[in-house]
């Protein structure tokens, strides 16, 4: 995560997952997010409930997720565009066709129903 604002989430999540007693044994520090992290499952459940209401809710959720992801990535890269390329010699290993070749889908496979 960029910055230091959300750094305390990691120890808070560890405390939530393993419990206070074990976290105290491991000397995991207490943070201001300890009480907030306890509502995360309810928050995620509410988000899933909203997404299940219809395709419009799912689209809104997807667009918000994409926006948050783009903001995080742009803050990590300081606005620079990051390009990823598969080296030419590795393209056959990953099934990447050449620029002149036309992509064809894989053949259908039979699904057995038991």
Secondary structure, DSSP 8 states (H G I E B T S, - for coil): --SSTTTHHHHHHHHHHH-HHHHHHTT----TTHHHHTTHHHHHHHHHHHHTT-HHHHHHHHHHHHHHHHHHHHHHTTT--------HHHHGGGT---SSS-------------
